[in-house]
């Protein structure tokens, strides 16, 4: 079989802990500036309006 002569290619990803944690406000700021989320600024993605529902009010 030719299978024994084929090289096996592998990719490993190592996740390392962050030196410092960022707070939620900072995370949201970075996410809002990330081009990966740019499609959310397109008009066809703006699908919710005020008449769509009631405001959420969690009174726990």
C-alpha positions in Angstrom: 0.0 0.0 0.0 1.1 3.5 -0.7 -0.3 4.7 2.6 2.9 3.9 4.4 4.9 6.3 2.2 2.6 9.3 2.8 3.6 12.0 5.2 1.1 12.9 7.9 0.7 16.6 8.5 -0.6 17.7 11.8 -1.3 21.1 13.3 -1.3 21.8 17.0 -2.6 24.9 18.7 -1.5 25.7 22.2 -3.6 28.1 24.2 -1.7 30.1 26.9 -3.4 32.0 29.7 -3.6 35.8 29.4 -1.1 37.7 31.5 -4.0 40.0 32.6 -7.7 39.7 32.2 -9.6 42.5 30.5 -12.9 43.8 31.9 -16.1 43.5 30.0 -16.2 47.1 28.9 -12.7 46.8 27.4 -13.6 43.5 25.7 -16.8 45.0 24.2 -14.7 48.0 22.9 -12.2 45.6 21.1 -15.0 43.5 19.7 -16.9 46.5 18.3 -13.7 47.6 16.5 -12.9 44.1 15.1 -13.5 43.8 11.4 -14.8 40.3 11.8 -18.1 41.8 13.2 -18.3 44.5 10.4 -21.2 42.8 8.8 -23.4 43.7 11.8 -23.2 47.3 10.7 -25.0 46.6 7.4 -28.6 47.8 7.2 -30.0 44.4 6.4 -28.7 43.2 9.8 -30.6 45.9 11.7 -33.7 43.7 12.1 -35.0 44.8 15.5 -37.2 47.8 16.1 -39.0 49.2 19.2 -42.4 47.6 18.2 -40.7 44.2 18.1 -41.2 43.6 21.8 -41.2 44.8 25.4 -38.1 46.0 27.3 -36.6 43.4 29.6 -37.0 44.3 33.2 -35.5 41.6 35.6 -36.7 42.5 39.1 -35.0 39.8 41.1 
